[in-house]
């Protein structure tokens, strides 16, 4: 069951990052930008930059939480590395599809969110969800 929920989360994550929860053909507008200097607000963003950074952290917490629960033997850095690779892939897809801004800050904050999710999962101690799925 946890695997199914995590799969649904991953689909929603891709939909959120690439199309901002709109239908791809309705959200399509050519917008391609590349920001390689992290934590420098883009022109015109100002105060919303803090909200965007916080949102990027929060949206990847379930990634770290889910992987830590599904793969309890994995080290935190392994899950964080996977999150960084997934985040970088999504950012590159945004650039290739011209559907948003490719931003180094997003990769860093998404990875931090996944690491926070792992920490949250590990703070629970014993993993009753993983134990229940192994016993069936």
N, CA, C and O atoms as a Tinker XYZ file with bonds, in Angstrom:
   544  protein
     1  N      0.817000   -1.196000    0.000000    73     2
     2  CA     0.000000    0.000000    0.000000    64     1     3
     3  C      0.862000    1.262000    0.000000    63     2     4     5
     4  O      0.575000    2.226000   -0.709000    81     3
     5  N      1.928000    1.236000    0.813000    73     3     6
     6  CA     2.825000    2.382000    0.875000    64     5     7
     7  C      3.476000    2.630000   -0.482000    63     6     8     9
     8  O      3.660000    3.777000   -0.888000    81     7
     9  N      3.822000    1.552000   -1.178000    73     7    10
    10  CA     4.413000    1.688000   -2.506000    64     9    11
    11  C      3.469000    2.346000   -3.497000    63    10    12    13
    12  O      3.899000    3.151000   -4.323000    81    11
    13  N      2.194000    2.015000   -3.424000    73    11    14
    14  CA     1.188000    2.622000   -4.306000    64    13    15
    15  C      1.052000    4.107000   -3.999000    63    14    16    17
    16  O      1.026000    4.934000   -4.910000    81    15
    17  N      0.965000    4.443000   -2.714000    73    15    18
    18  CA     0.867000    5.853000   -2.327000    64    17    19
    19  C      2.091000    6.636000   -2.779000    63    18    20    21
    20  O      1.976000    7.775000   -3.232000    81    19
    21  N      3.263000    6.021000   -2.653000    73    19    22
    22  CA     4.487000    6.688000   -3.081000    64    21    23
    23  C      4.493000    6.881000   -4.597000    63    22    24    25
    24  O      4.944000    7.915000   -5.090000    81    23
    25  N      3.995000    5.894000   -5.334000    73    23    26
    26  CA     3.883000    6.026000   -6.788000    64    25    27
    27  C      2.956000    7.163000   -7.185000    63    26    28    29
    28  O      3.258000    7.917000   -8.110000    81    27
    29  N      1.828000    7.292000   -6.493000    73    27    30
    30  CA     0.895000    8.400000   -6.755000    64    29    31
    31  C      1.584000    9.731000   -6.462000    63    30    32    33
    32  O      1.448000   10.686000   -7.228000    81    31
    33  N      2.322000    9.792000   -5.354000    73    31    34
    34  CA     3.075000   11.007000   -5.023000    64    33    35
    35  C      4.047000   11.363000   -6.147000    63    34    36    37
    36  O      4.134000   12.529000   -6.534000    81    35
    37  N      4.778000   10.380000   -6.676000    73    35    38
    38  CA     5.749000   10.657000   -7.737000    64    37    39
    39  C      5.073000   11.205000   -8.990000    63    38    40    41
    40  O      5.595000   12.120000   -9.626000    81    39
    41  N      3.913000   10.651000   -9.349000    73    39    42
    42  CA     3.166000   11.163000  -10.508000    64    41    43
    43  C      2.751000   12.609000  -10.262000    63    42    44    45
    44  O      2.907000   13.464000  -11.133000    81    43
    45  N      2.224000   12.875000   -9.074000    73    43    46
    46  CA     1.820000   14.244000   -8.738000    64    45    47
    47  C      3.015000   15.190000   -8.703000    63    46    48    49
    48  O      2.897000   16.354000   -9.085000    81    47
    49  N      4.159000   14.699000   -8.249000    73    47    50
    50  CA     5.370000   15.512000   -8.212000    64    49    51
    51  C      5.777000   15.949000   -9.615000    63    50    52    53
    52  O      6.074000   17.121000   -9.844000    81    51
    53  N      5.790000   15.007000  -10.547000    73    51    54
    54  CA     6.143000   15.341000  -11.932000    64    53    55
    55  C      5.137000   16.328000  -12.509000    63    54    56    57
    56  O      5.516000   17.292000  -13.175000    81    55
    57  N      3.871000   16.089000  -12.256000    73    55    58
    58  CA     2.807000   16.975000  -12.745000    64    57    59
    59  C      2.958000   18.376000  -12.154000    63    58    60    61
    60  O      2.779000   19.371000  -12.856000    81    59
    61  N      3.285000   18.451000  -10.877000    73    59    62
    62  CA     3.469000   19.740000  -10.220000    64    61    63
    63  C      4.674000   20.488000  -10.779000    63    62    64    65
    64  O      4.580000   21.670000  -11.109000    81    63
    65  N      5.798000   19.800000  -10.882000    73    63    66
    66  CA     7.029000   20.460000  -11.308000    64    65    67
    67  C      6.961000   20.879000  -12.774000    63    66    68    69
    68  O      7.346000   21.996000  -13.120000    81    67
    69  N      6.479000   19.997000  -13.625000    73    67    70
    70  CA     6.492000   20.315000  -15.054000    64    69    71
    71  C      5.315000   21.171000  -15.502000    63    70    72    73
    72  O      5.475000   22.063000  -16.335000    81    71
    73  N      4.144000   20.902000  -14.956000    73    71    74
    74  CA     2.953000   21.589000  -15.484000    64    73    75
    75  C      2.161000   22.341000  -14.429000    63    74    76    77
    76  O      1.045000   22.782000  -14.701000    81    75
    77  N      2.709000   22.496000  -13.234000    73    75    78
    78  CA     2.067000   23.279000  -12.165000    64    77    79
    79  C      0.619000   22.858000  -11.922000    63    78    80    81
    80  O     -0.250000   23.697000  -11.690000    81    79
    81  N      0.371000   21.548000  -11.979000    73    79    82
    82  CA    -0.937000   20.924000  -11.743000    64    81    83
    83  C     -1.996000   21.315000  -12.769000    63    82    84    85
    84  O     -3.190000   21.250000  -12.480000    81    83
    85  N     -1.569000   21.720000  -13.962000    73    83    86
    86  CA    -2.498000   21.977000  -15.061000    64    85    87
    87  C     -2.349000   20.850000  -16.074000    63    86    88    89
    88  O     -1.397000   20.073000  -16.010000    81    87
    89  N     -3.285000   20.763000  -17.003000    73    87    90
    90  CA    -3.143000   19.788000  -18.076000    64    89    91
    91  C     -2.007000   20.242000  -18.981000    63    90    92    93
    92  O     -1.907000   21.428000  -19.293000    81    91
    93  N     -1.143000   19.312000  -19.412000    73    91    94
    94  CA     0.035000   19.708000  -20.190000    64    93    95
    95  C     -0.289000   20.566000  -21.405000    63    94    96    97
    96  O      0.425000   21.531000  -21.679000    81    95
    97  N     -1.349000   20.238000  -22.139000    73    95    98
    98  CA    -1.663000   21.008000  -23.343000    64    97    99
    99  C     -2.275000   22.368000  -23.015000    63    98   100   101
   100  O     -2.233000   23.277000  -23.844000    81    99
   101  N     -2.847000   22.520000  -21.810000    73    99   102
   102  CA    -3.377000   23.821000  -21.408000    64   101   103
   103  C     -2.291000   24.698000  -20.799000    63   102   104   105
   104  O     -2.343000   25.924000  -20.906000    81   103
   105  N     -1.320000   24.078000  -20.166000    73   103   106
   106  CA    -0.264000   24.829000  -19.499000    64   105   107
   107  C      0.875000   25.173000  -20.445000    63   106   108   109
   108  O      1.795000   25.901000  -20.073000    81   107
   109  N      0.818000   24.656000  -21.663000    73   107   110
   110  CA     1.946000   24.820000  -22.570000    64   109   111
   111  C      2.131000   26.272000  -22.975000    63   110   112   113
   112  O      1.259000   26.890000  -23.585000    81   111
   113  N      3.264000   26.779000  -22.625000    73   111   114
   114  CA     3.700000   28.079000  -23.099000    64   113   115
   115  C      5.220000   28.039000  -23.082000    63   114   116   117
   116  O      5.824000   27.561000  -22.121000    81   115
   117  N      5.816000   28.524000  -24.110000    73   115   118
   118  CA     7.266000   28.451000  -24.204000    64   117   119
   119  C      7.869000   29.419000  -23.191000    63   118   120   121
   120  O      7.759000   30.639000  -23.318000    81   119
   121  N      8.499000   28.841000  -22.196000    73   119   122
   122  CA     9.172000   29.627000  -21.172000    64   121   123
   123  C     10.417000   28.855000  -20.781000    63   122   124   125
   124  O     10.331000   27.815000  -20.127000    81   123
   125  N     11.542000   29.348000  -21.169000    73   123   126
   126  CA    12.787000   28.642000  -20.881000    64   125   127
   127  C     13.767000   29.637000  -20.271000    63   126   128   129
   128  O     14.115000   30.643000  -20.889000    81   127
   129  N     14.203000   29.345000  -19.062000    73   127   130
   130  CA    15.249000   30.156000  -18.446000    64   129   131
   131  C     16.158000   29.235000  -17.645000    63   130   132   133
   132  O     15.753000   28.157000  -17.209000    81   131
   133  N     17.374000   29.676000  -17.465000    73   131   134
   134  CA    18.382000   28.875000  -16.780000    64   133   135
   135  C     19.042000   29.751000  -15.724000    63   134   136   137
   136  O     19.622000   30.786000  -16.053000    81   135
   137  N     18.960000   29.349000  -14.464000    73   135   138
   138  CA    19.550000   30.112000  -13.364000    64   137   139
   139  C     20.501000   29.188000  -12.612000    63   138   140   141
   140  O     20.072000   28.321000  -11.850000    81   139
   141  N     21.784000   29.385000  -12.835000    73   139   142
   142  CA    22.794000   28.503000  -12.257000    64   141   143
   143  C     23.366000   29.003000  -10.936000    63   142   144   145
   144  O     24.028000   28.246000  -10.227000    81   143
   145  N     23.121000   30.266000  -10.596000    73   143   146
   146  CA    23.613000   30.815000   -9.335000    64   145   147
   147  C     22.520000   30.634000   -8.284000    63   146   148   149
   148  O     21.469000   31.269000   -8.367000    81   147
   149  N     22.762000   29.768000   -7.294000    73   147   150
   150  CA    21.697000   29.477000   -6.327000    64   149   151
   151  C     21.463000   30.609000   -5.331000    63   150   152   153
   152  O     22.365000   31.385000   -5.014000    81   151
   153  N     20.238000   30.677000   -4.855000    73   151   154
   154  CA    19.799000   31.578000   -3.796000    64   153   155
   155  C     19.951000   33.060000   -4.128000    63   154   156   157
   156  O     20.135000   33.887000   -3.234000    81   155
   157  N     19.875000   33.384000   -5.394000    73   155   158
   158  CA    19.815000   34.775000   -5.831000    64   157   159
   159  C     18.451000   34.935000   -6.476000    63   158   160   161
   160  O     18.142000   34.265000   -7.461000    81   159
   161  N     17.633000   35.823000   -5.923000    73   159   162
   162  CA    16.267000   35.997000   -6.424000    64   161   163
   163  C     16.298000   36.440000   -7.878000    63   162   164   165
   164  O     17.059000   37.329000   -8.261000    81   163
   165  N     15.461000   35.806000   -8.668000    73   163   166
   166  CA    15.342000   36.189000  -10.072000    64   165   167
   167  C     14.653000   37.541000  -10.162000    63   166   168   169
   168  O     13.904000   37.931000   -9.266000    81   167
   169  N     14.908000   38.236000  -11.232000    73   167   170
   170  CA    14.323000   39.559000  -11.433000    64   169   171
   171  C     12.800000   39.477000  -11.378000    63   170   172   173
   172  O     12.185000   38.667000  -12.070000    81   171
   173  N     12.205000   40.324000  -10.549000    73   171   174
   174  CA    10.757000   40.369000  -10.459000    64   173   175
   175  C     10.156000   39.439000   -9.425000    63   174   176   177
   176  O      8.944000   39.471000   -9.211000    81   175
   177  N     10.973000   38.599000   -8.765000    73   175   178
   178  CA    10.414000   37.669000   -7.786000    64   177   179
   179  C     10.369000   38.266000   -6.389000    63   178   180   181
   180  O      9.353000   38.131000   -5.706000    81   179
   181  N     11.424000   38.915000   -5.944000    73   179   182
   182  CA    11.446000   39.585000   -4.652000    64   181   183
   183  C     11.026000   38.706000   -3.498000    63   182   184   185
   184  O     11.636000   37.667000   -3.247000    81   183
   185  N      9.975000   39.121000   -2.786000    73   183   186
   186  CA     9.537000   38.438000   -1.565000    64   185   187
   187  C      9.011000   37.031000   -1.831000    63   186   188   189
   188  O      9.050000   36.187000   -0.936000    81   187
   189  N      8.527000   36.762000   -3.021000    73   187   190
   190  CA     7.996000   35.429000   -3.303000    64   189   191
   191  C      9.092000   34.378000   -3.359000    63   190   192   193
   192  O      8.805000   33.181000   -3.327000    81   191
   193  N     10.348000   34.814000   -3.442000    73   191   194
   194  CA    11.451000   33.859000   -3.507000    64   193   195
   195  C     11.514000   33.005000   -2.241000    63   194   196   197
   196  O     11.805000   31.811000   -2.321000    81   195
   197  N     11.246000   33.595000   -1.076000    73   195   198
   198  CA    11.271000   32.844000    0.182000    64   197   199
   199  C     10.178000   31.782000    0.173000    63   198   200   201
   200  O     10.408000   30.647000    0.590000    81   199
   201  N      9.003000   32.145000   -0.297000    73   199   202
   202  CA     7.891000   31.195000   -0.378000    64   201   203
   203  C      8.222000   30.070000   -1.362000    63   202   204   205
   204  O      7.891000   28.911000   -1.114000    81   203
   205  N      8.865000   30.405000   -2.459000    73   203   206
   206  CA     9.230000   29.386000   -3.451000    64   205   207
   207  C     10.252000   28.407000   -2.879000    63   206   208   209
   208  O     10.137000   27.199000   -3.085000    81   207
   209  N     11.247000   28.920000   -2.163000    73   207   210
   210  CA    12.261000   28.060000   -1.549000    64   209   211
   211  C     11.609000   27.128000   -0.530000    63   210   212   213
   212  O     11.878000   25.927000   -0.523000    81   211
   213  N     10.756000   27.677000    0.326000    73   211   214
   214  CA    10.066000   26.851000    1.329000    64   213   215
   215  C      9.188000   25.801000    0.651000    63   214   216   217
   216  O      9.141000   24.652000    1.089000    81   215
   217  N      8.504000   26.191000   -0.403000    73   215   218
   218  CA     7.661000   25.243000   -1.135000    64   217   219
   219  C      8.467000   24.113000   -1.742000    63   218   220   221
   220  O      8.033000   22.961000   -1.732000    81   219
   221  N      9.648000   24.438000   -2.274000    73   219   222
   222  CA    10.503000   23.407000   -2.863000    64   221   223
   223  C     11.003000   22.424000   -1.810000    63   222   224   225
   224  O     11.148000   21.235000   -2.093000    81   223
   225  N     11.268000   22.908000   -0.606000    73   223   226
   226  CA    11.674000   22.006000    0.475000    64   225   227
   227  C     10.507000   21.089000    0.834000    63   226   228   229
   228  O     10.665000   19.870000    0.906000    81   227
   229  N      9.340000   21.682000    1.055000    73   227   230
   230  CA     8.166000   20.927000    1.512000    64   229   231
   231  C      7.741000   19.865000    0.502000    63   230   232   233
   232  O      7.361000   18.761000    0.893000    81   231
   233  N      7.799000   20.183000   -0.791000    73   231   234
   234  CA     7.295000   19.251000   -1.808000    64   233   235
   235  C      8.160000   17.984000   -1.911000    63   234   236   237
   236  O      7.689000   16.962000   -2.411000    81   235
   237  N      9.410000   18.037000   -1.448000    73   235   238
   238  CA    10.268000   16.852000   -1.510000    64   237   239
   239  C     10.386000   16.115000   -0.175000    63   238   240   241
   240  O     11.030000   15.067000   -0.118000    81   239
   241  N      9.786000   16.629000    0.894000    73   239   242
   242  CA     9.792000   15.900000    2.169000    64   241   243
   243  C      9.171000   14.506000    2.001000    63   242   244   245
   244  O      9.735000   13.537000    2.509000    81   243
   245  N      8.028000   14.371000    1.304000    73   243   246
   246  CA     7.469000   13.020000    1.116000    64   245   247
   247  C      8.396000   12.084000    0.339000    63   246   248   249
   248  O      8.334000   10.868000    0.521000    81   247
   249  N      9.248000   12.629000   -0.520000    73   247   250
   250  CA    10.207000   11.804000   -1.259000    64   249   251
   251  C     11.142000   11.109000   -0.273000    63   250   252   253
   252  O     11.305000    9.890000   -0.314000    81   251
   253  N     11.754000   11.892000    0.612000    73   251   254
   254  CA    12.658000   11.314000    1.602000    64   253   255
   255  C     11.946000   10.420000    2.590000    63   254   256   257
   256  O     12.457000    9.363000    2.959000    81   255
   257  N     10.770000   10.836000    3.021000    73   255   258
   258  CA     9.969000   10.051000    3.959000    64   257   259
   259  C      9.580000    8.709000    3.339000    63   258   260   261
   260  O      9.721000    7.659000    3.966000    81   259
   261  N      9.089000    8.759000    2.106000    73   259   262
   262  CA     8.664000    7.538000    1.422000    64   261   263
   263  C      9.802000    6.566000    1.195000    63   262   264   265
   264  O      9.666000    5.373000    1.466000    81   263
   265  N     10.930000    7.069000    0.696000    73   263   266
   266  CA    12.060000    6.170000    0.458000    64   265   267
   267  C     12.612000    5.610000    1.757000    63   266   268   269
   268  O     13.000000    4.443000    1.808000    81   267
   269  N     12.654000    6.419000    2.807000    73   267   270
   270  CA    13.164000    5.923000    4.089000    64   269   271
   271  C     12.268000    4.827000    4.652000    63   270   272   273
   272  O     12.754000    3.897000    5.296000    81   271
   273  N     10.960000    4.930000    4.413000    73   271   274
   274  CA    10.041000    3.896000    4.895000    64   273   275
   275  C     10.060000    2.657000    4.003000    63   274   276   277
   276  O      9.942000    1.532000    4.489000    81   275
   277  N     10.211000    2.871000    2.691000    73   275   278
   278  CA    10.231000    1.737000    1.764000    64   277   279
   279  C     11.581000    1.017000    1.740000    63   278   280   281
   280  O     11.643000   -0.190000    1.506000    81   279
   281  N     12.639000    1.748000    1.978000    73   279   282
   282  CA    13.998000    1.196000    1.964000    64   281   283
   283  C     14.708000    1.551000    3.269000    63   282   284   285
   284  O     15.616000    2.382000    3.266000    81   283
   285  N     14.311000    0.939000    4.376000    73   283   286
   286  CA    14.871000    1.322000    5.679000    64   285   287
   287  C     16.373000    1.079000    5.812000    63   286   288   289
   288  O     17.018000    1.684000    6.669000    81   287
   289  N     16.933000    0.220000    4.992000    73   287   290
   290  CA    18.363000   -0.049000    5.066000    64   289   291
   291  C     19.228000    0.968000    4.338000    63   290   292   293
   292  O     20.450000    0.961000    4.485000    81   291
   293  N     18.613000    1.832000    3.565000    73   291   294
   294  CA    19.387000    2.809000    2.805000    64   293   295
   295  C     19.881000    3.926000    3.723000    63   294   296   297
   296  O     19.160000    4.383000    4.610000    81   295
   297  N     21.108000    4.353000    3.496000    73   295   298
   298  CA    21.666000    5.486000    4.236000    64   297   299
   299  C     20.968000    6.776000    3.793000    63   298   300   301
   300  O     20.468000    6.869000    2.672000    81   299
   301  N     20.941000    7.762000    4.683000    73   299   302
   302  CA    20.263000    9.030000    4.376000    64   301   303
   303  C     20.862000    9.695000    3.145000    63   302   304   305
   304  O     20.144000   10.282000    2.335000    81   303
   305  N     22.201000    9.600000    3.008000    73   303   306
   306  CA    22.863000   10.277000    1.892000    64   305   307
   307  C     22.529000    9.602000    0.559000    63   306   308   309
   308  O     22.550000   10.247000   -0.489000    81   307
   309  N     22.225000    8.319000    0.603000    73   307   310
   310  CA    21.842000    7.617000   -0.628000    64   309   311
   311  C     20.478000    8.117000   -1.116000    63   310   312   313
   312  O     20.284000    8.348000   -2.310000    81   311
   313  N     19.541000    8.280000   -0.183000    73   311   314
   314  CA    18.217000    8.791000   -0.538000    64   313   315
   315  C     18.320000   10.246000   -0.985000    63   314   316   317
   316  O     17.670000   10.650000   -1.950000    81   315
   317  N     19.141000   11.037000   -0.283000    73   315   318
   318  CA    19.327000   12.441000   -0.670000    64   317   319
   319  C     19.972000   12.543000   -2.051000    63   318   320   321
   320  O     19.612000   13.421000   -2.836000    81   319
   321  N     20.914000   11.661000   -2.354000    73   319   322
   322  CA    21.546000   11.656000   -3.682000    64   321   323
   323  C     20.541000   11.303000   -4.772000    63   322   324   325
   324  O     20.551000   11.898000   -5.850000    81   323
   325  N     19.680000   10.341000   -4.491000    73   323   326
   326  CA    18.633000    9.981000   -5.445000    64   325   327
   327  C     17.679000   11.153000   -5.655000    63   326   328   329
   328  O     17.277000   11.435000   -6.783000    81   327
   329  N     17.319000   11.833000   -4.571000    73   327   330
   330  CA    16.445000   13.008000   -4.676000    64   329   331
   331  C     17.107000   14.097000   -5.513000    63   330   332   333
   332  O     16.444000   14.747000   -6.321000    81   331
   333  N     18.409000   14.301000   -5.325000    73   331   334
   334  CA    19.130000   15.303000   -6.114000    64   333   335
   335  C     19.107000   14.933000   -7.596000    63   334   336   337
   336  O     18.931000   15.799000   -8.452000    81   335
   337  N     19.285000   13.651000   -7.895000    73   335   338
   338  CA    19.255000   13.203000   -9.292000    64   337   339
   339  C     17.865000   13.369000   -9.897000    63   338   340   341
   340  O     17.736000   13.803000  -11.042000    81   339
   341  N     16.826000   13.029000   -9.141000    73   339   342
   342  CA    15.449000   13.192000   -9.634000    64   341   343
   343  C     15.143000   14.668000   -9.842000    63   342   344   345
   344  O     14.570000   15.049000  -10.863000    81   343
   345  N     15.521000   15.495000   -8.883000    73   343   346
   346  CA    15.273000   16.930000   -8.986000    64   345   347
   347  C     16.006000   17.531000  -10.186000    63   346   348   349
   348  O     15.428000   18.311000  -10.943000    81   347
   349  N     17.277000   17.166000  -10.358000    73   347   350
   350  CA    18.040000   17.675000  -11.502000    64   349   351
   351  C     17.417000   17.210000  -12.817000    63   350   352   353
   352  O     17.375000   17.967000  -13.787000    81   351
   353  N     16.937000   15.975000  -12.851000    73   351   354
   354  CA    16.274000   15.467000  -14.062000    64   353   355
   355  C     15.010000   16.254000  -14.373000    63   354   356   357
   356  O     14.746000   16.578000  -15.531000    81   355
   357  N     14.228000   16.562000  -13.345000    73   355   358
   358  CA    13.013000   17.356000  -13.557000    64   357   359
   359  C     13.354000   18.772000  -14.021000    63   358   360   361
   360  O     12.669000   19.328000  -14.879000    81   359
   361  N     14.403000   19.350000  -13.459000    73   359   362
   362  CA    14.822000   20.693000  -13.883000    64   361   363
   363  C     15.283000   20.676000  -15.343000    63   362   364   365
   364  O     14.961000   21.585000  -16.108000    81   363
   365  N     16.033000   19.648000  -15.724000    73   363   366
   366  CA    16.472000   19.533000  -17.121000    64   365   367
   367  C     15.287000   19.301000  -18.051000    63   366   368   369
   368  O     15.272000   19.810000  -19.172000    81   367
   369  N     14.300000   18.541000  -17.600000    73   367   370
   370  CA    13.086000   18.332000  -18.400000    64   369   371
   371  C     12.340000   19.645000  -18.592000    63   370   372   373
   372  O     11.821000   19.910000  -19.676000    81   371
   373  N     12.282000   20.470000  -17.547000    73   371   374
   374  CA    11.653000   21.790000  -17.685000    64   373   375
   375  C     12.351000   22.599000  -18.774000    63   374   376   377
   376  O     11.700000   23.249000  -19.591000    81   375
   377  N     13.676000   22.551000  -18.777000    73   375   378
   378  CA    14.429000   23.306000  -19.775000    64   377   379
   379  C     14.198000   22.738000  -21.173000    63   378   380   381
   380  O     13.948000   23.486000  -22.118000    81   379
   381  N     14.282000   21.420000  -21.300000    73   379   382
   382  CA    14.121000   20.779000  -22.611000    64   381   383
   383  C     12.725000   21.000000  -23.180000    63   382   384   385
   384  O     12.567000   21.207000  -24.383000    81   383
   385  N     11.715000   20.957000  -22.317000    73   383   386
   386  CA    10.331000   21.130000  -22.767000    64   385   387
   387  C      9.903000   22.597000  -22.805000    63   386   388   389
   388  O      8.798000   22.913000  -23.247000    81   387
   389  N     10.773000   23.486000  -22.345000    73   387   390
   390  CA    10.484000   24.928000  -22.283000    64   389   391
   391  C      9.195000   25.193000  -21.517000    63   390   392   393
   392  O      8.327000   25.935000  -21.976000    81   391
   393  N      9.082000   24.576000  -20.339000    73   391   394
   394  CA     7.869000   24.738000  -19.537000    64   393   395
   395  C      8.147000   25.413000  -18.194000    63   394   396   397
   396  O      7.286000   25.395000  -17.314000    81   395
   397  N      9.298000   25.994000  -18.021000    73   395   398
   398  CA     9.551000   26.667000  -16.754000    64   397   399
   399  C     10.987000   27.113000  -16.631000    63   398   400   401
   400  O     11.751000   27.138000  -17.596000    81   399
   401  N     11.320000   27.460000  -15.418000    73   399   402
   402  CA    12.647000   27.963000  -15.115000    64   401   403
   403  C     13.497000   26.843000  -14.525000    63   402   404   405
   404  O     13.097000   26.202000  -13.554000    81   403
   405  N     14.648000   26.612000  -15.102000    73   403   406
   406  CA    15.595000   25.627000  -14.592000    64   405   407
   407  C     16.492000   26.352000  -13.602000    63   406   408   409
   408  O     17.198000   27.292000  -13.968000    81   407
   409  N     16.467000   25.914000  -12.345000    73   407   410
   410  CA    17.078000   26.686000  -11.270000    64   409   411
   411  C     17.896000   25.783000  -10.351000    63   410   412   413
   412  O     17.390000   24.784000   -9.841000    81   411
   413  N     19.164000   26.140000  -10.143000    73   411   414
   414  CA    20.031000   25.376000   -9.245000    64   413   415
   415  C     19.500000   25.392000   -7.817000    63   414   416   417
   416  O     19.671000   24.420000   -7.082000    81   415
   417  N     18.859000   26.484000   -7.421000    73   415   418
   418  CA    18.281000   26.572000   -6.078000    64   417   419
   419  C     17.248000   25.478000   -5.857000    63   418   420   421
   420  O     17.165000   24.908000   -4.769000    81   419
   421  N     16.460000   25.185000   -6.885000    73   419   422
   422  CA    15.431000   24.151000   -6.764000    64   421   423
   423  C     16.048000   22.793000   -6.442000    63   422   424   425
   424  O     15.525000   22.058000   -5.604000    81   423
   425  N     17.145000   22.459000   -7.095000    73   423   426
   426  CA    17.793000   21.163000   -6.846000    64   425   427
   427  C     18.292000   21.096000   -5.403000    63   426   428   429
   428  O     18.132000   20.076000   -4.733000    81   427
   429  N     18.891000   22.177000   -4.932000    73   427   430
   430  CA    19.422000   22.208000   -3.560000    64   429   431
   431  C     18.293000   22.110000   -2.541000    63   430   432   433
   432  O     18.375000   21.329000   -1.593000    81   431
   433  N     17.240000   22.904000   -2.734000    73   431   434
   434  CA    16.147000   22.907000   -1.753000    64   433   435
   435  C     15.325000   21.620000   -1.814000    63   434   436   437
   436  O     14.846000   21.147000   -0.784000    81   435
   437  N     15.159000   21.057000   -2.992000    73   435   438
   438  CA    14.469000   19.770000   -3.098000    64   437   439
   439  C     15.246000   18.677000   -2.372000    63   438   440   441
   440  O     14.660000   17.848000   -1.677000    81   439
   441  N     16.562000   18.681000   -2.536000    73   439   442
   442  CA    17.411000   17.698000   -1.858000    64   441   443
   443  C     17.333000   17.877000   -0.343000    63   442   444   445
   444  O     17.279000   16.897000    0.401000    81   443
   445  N     17.326000   19.123000    0.108000    73   443   446
   446  CA    17.189000   19.396000    1.545000    64   445   447
   447  C     15.844000   18.887000    2.064000    63   446   448   449
   448  O     15.766000   18.352000    3.169000    81   447
   449  N     14.804000   19.051000    1.279000    73   447   450
   450  CA    13.489000   18.550000    1.673000    64   449   451
   451  C     13.476000   17.040000    1.805000    63   450   452   453
   452  O     12.900000   16.501000    2.750000    81   451
   453  N     14.108000   16.352000    0.859000    73   451   454
   454  CA    14.176000   14.888000    0.934000    64   453   455
   455  C     14.977000   14.451000    2.156000    63   454   456   457
   456  O     14.597000   13.499000    2.837000    81   455
   457  N     16.088000   15.142000    2.439000    73   455   458
   458  CA    16.882000   14.812000    3.628000    64   457   459
   459  C     16.057000   15.029000    4.898000    63   458   460   461
   460  O     16.155000   14.245000    5.843000    81   459
   461  N     15.251000   16.083000    4.923000    73   459   462
   462  CA    14.366000   16.328000    6.069000    64   461   463
   463  C     13.334000   15.205000    6.197000    63   462   464   465
   464  O     12.988000   14.802000    7.307000    81   463
   465  N     12.848000   14.706000    5.070000    73   463   466
   466  CA    11.906000   13.589000    5.094000    64   465   467
   467  C     12.526000   12.328000    5.666000    63   466   468   469
   468  O     11.880000   11.599000    6.419000    81   467
   469  N     13.782000   12.068000    5.311000    73   467   470
   470  CA    14.496000   10.912000    5.875000    64   469   471
   471  C     14.640000   11.088000    7.384000    63   470   472   473
   472  O     14.407000   10.155000    8.152000    81   471
   473  N     15.024000   12.289000    7.798000    73   471   474
   474  CA    15.176000   12.570000    9.227000    64   473   475
   475  C     13.854000   12.372000    9.962000    63   474   476   477
   476  O     13.823000   11.817000   11.061000    81   475
   477  N     12.782000   12.821000    9.358000    73   475   478
   478  CA    11.453000   12.646000    9.950000    64   477   479
   479  C     11.112000   11.161000   10.089000    63   478   480   481
   480  O     10.629000   10.727000   11.135000    81   479
   481  N     11.362000   10.389000    9.037000    73   479   482
   482  CA    11.080000    8.948000    9.078000    64   481   483
   483  C     11.926000    8.256000   10.139000    63   482   484   485
   484  O     11.431000    7.401000   10.873000    81   483
   485  N     13.184000    8.622000   10.219000    73   483   486
   486  CA    14.086000    7.977000   11.184000    64   485   487
   487  C     13.763000    8.408000   12.614000    63   486   488   489
   488  O     14.081000    7.688000   13.561000    81   487
   489  N     13.139000    9.565000   12.780000    73   487   490
   490  CA    12.787000   10.015000   14.129000    64   489   491
   491  C     11.654000    9.175000   14.714000    63   490   492   493
   492  O     11.439000    9.172000   15.926000    81   491
   493  N     10.927000    8.459000   13.842000    73   491   494
   494  CA     9.875000    7.565000   14.318000    64   493   495
   495  C     10.456000    6.316000   14.961000    63   494   496   497
   496  O      9.756000    5.587000   15.664000    81   495
   497  N     11.744000    6.074000   14.715000    73   495   498
   498  CA    12.375000    4.868000   15.253000    64   497   499
   499  C     12.002000    3.661000   14.427000    63   498   500   501
   500  O     12.285000    3.614000   13.230000    81   499
   501  N     11.378000    2.697000   15.041000    73   499   502
   502  CA    10.958000    1.469000   14.371000    64   501   503
   503  C      9.944000    1.815000   13.286000    63   502   504   505
   504  O      9.140000    2.732000   13.453000    81   503
   505  N      9.981000    1.089000   12.183000    73   503   506
   506  CA     9.114000    1.369000   11.038000    64   505   507
   507  C      7.968000    0.359000   10.991000    63   506   508   509
   508  O      8.129000   -0.718000   10.418000    81   507
   509  N      6.811000    0.684000   11.584000    73   507   510
   510  CA     5.705000   -0.279000   11.601000    64   509   511
   511  C      5.138000   -0.571000   10.212000    63   510   512   513
   512  O      4.635000   -1.669000    9.975000    81   511
   513  N      5.210000    0.393000    9.292000    73   511   514
   514  CA     4.690000    0.163000    7.937000    64   513   515
   515  C      5.522000   -0.875000    7.201000    63   514   516   517
   516  O      4.978000   -1.757000    6.537000    81   515
   517  N      6.838000   -0.769000    7.319000    73   515   518
   518  CA     7.713000   -1.735000    6.652000    64   517   519
   519  C      7.560000   -3.119000    7.280000    63   518   520   521
   520  O      7.575000   -4.126000    6.573000    81   519
   521  N      7.414000   -3.173000    8.597000    73   519   522
   522  CA     7.249000   -4.458000    9.267000    64   521   523
   523  C      5.934000   -5.120000    8.878000    63   522   524   525
   524  O      5.886000   -6.337000    8.697000    81   523
   525  N      4.876000   -4.341000    8.749000    73   523   526
   526  CA     3.571000   -4.891000    8.362000    64   525   527
   527  C      3.609000   -5.442000    6.944000    63   526   528   529
   528  O      3.017000   -6.487000    6.672000    81   527
   529  N      4.297000   -4.755000    6.037000    73   527   530
   530  CA     4.349000   -5.228000    4.651000    64   529   531
   531  C      5.225000   -6.472000    4.526000    63   530   532   533
   532  O      4.989000   -7.296000    3.643000    81   531
   533  N      6.231000   -6.626000    5.388000    73   531   534
   534  CA     7.076000   -7.813000    5.354000    64   533   535
   535  C      6.367000   -9.029000    5.924000    63   534   536   537
   536  O      6.659000  -10.155000    5.521000    81   535
   537  N      5.442000   -8.824000    6.854000    73   535   538
   538  CA     4.766000   -9.951000    7.493000    64   537   539
   539  C      3.639000  -10.520000    6.642000    63   538   540   541
   540  O      3.139000  -11.605000    6.936000    81   539
   541  N      3.229000   -9.809000    5.591000    73   539   542
   542  CA     2.138000  -10.315000    4.741000    64   541   543
   543  C      2.670000  -11.024000    3.532000    63   542   544
   544  O      1.893000  -11.511000    2.710000    81   543
